[in-house]
Amino acid sequence: MRNNAVSIETVVVQKVIDLKVMALAVLIFLVIGVSSAWTSRAHAADTNELYKQSCATCHGAGVLGAPKAGDTAAWSARLKAGIPALVKHTKEGYKNMPARGLCNTCTDDDYANLIKLMAK
Ligand code: HEC
């Protein structure tokens, strides 16, 4: 009889622990899901971060003849083509500039913002 009572108690305790573990697992998944959604949204909006992650590799120091960020003279000649044309060149590649400029997740708006940032 006592053995039975103990085992039922053990089962109940075990079930409670299972539920807690499950609740914890669900909570962890929620936290990870929410935080990754948050970082990817912040990522898309932060032009400075995108610049550092991709364009700076070449446009920071002028690698391969890339117009340097902040070199307004170098950019003003290119800006005459208009932002849409420059966005198109960024996506398709242009001479030594590789297509998409190392940013595969960038949208047209991101590219336009990056170009404006570098041309300043
Ligand atoms: C691997 C090096 C490299 C990376 C990375 C790179 N670029 Fe370039 N980019 C170049 C080079 C080199 C040129 C100059 C091409 C030429 O006119 O000879 C250039 C030119 C450009 C131009 C001018 C195109 C034109 O029509 O005159 C734009 C706009 C541009 N890059 C945007 C970007 C953006 C935005 C990024 C980041 C998302 C980026 N680039 C990343 C190398 C790079």
Boltz pocket constraint, residues with backbone or C-beta under 6 A from the ligand:
constraints:
  - pocket:
      binder: B
      contacts: [[A, 50], [A, 51], [A, 54], [A, 55], [A, 56], [A, 57], [A, 58], [A, 59], [A, 63], [A, 64], [A, 65], [A, 66], [A, 67], [A, 78], [A, 81], [A, 85], [A, 86], [A, 87], [A, 89], [A, 90], [A, 94], [A, 95], [A, 96], [A, 97], [A, 98], [A, 100], [A, 101], [A, 102], [A, 103], [A, 106], [A, 111], [A, 114], [A, 115]]
      max_distance: 6.0
